[in-house]
Amino acid sequence: MKELSEILHSSSSEVVRMAMEEGVKSLRMKIALENYVNEGFSLCRAAEFAGVSIQQMARYIAERGIPFYRLGLEESKRDVKEAEGWLKNAHTTPLCLLC
């Protein structure tokens, strides 16, 4: 504790407070992740529980190799068809209306 106090130029009690805050934040992120994986939390709810933005939660989840989006097979197929339509239309539609 003394070494940390010296490095951080803070009192021992301040170092303990900082360590507690970091520990609580880390624990909330882990609990949010676990609940997200088990489908107890949506991405939005997980972020809210952890006290971070949705983007931060999505990044945290993705960094652990877990997809932060949930699509069923039918939704995925529909998205592929829609994307294929966009690509097809992109070749026939000018990108600039002034061109």
Steps between C-alpha positions, in 0.01 A plus 500: 500500500782735585662446161174578318450810713843622402457424130157663488596785734192422705417401854449134589128560551475659155677200345259264677204704374635490143559126522147443626352708216702310239405167656130585507511622138679182391254281691199679348645452150552129564148455639353695206696282255385180669137612495532607136645162398224318689243727332393653829604846380472670167803696383332820617416357843852358541648842426260666741583251776874545447471879489656533154379602156352246263806543278735428790302191596494376139878546478552319832286210379665485157850508653410174670397338172128520564276654232313799636217457252241228497335402178309186430551299182197651325606855590849428369364364172276806460796730565713319240225540238460867586876558477513319165225734377699803613806374316300429184344848510838661573619393155200657326447811713746789468667592826469870426177651373700781341715261293 
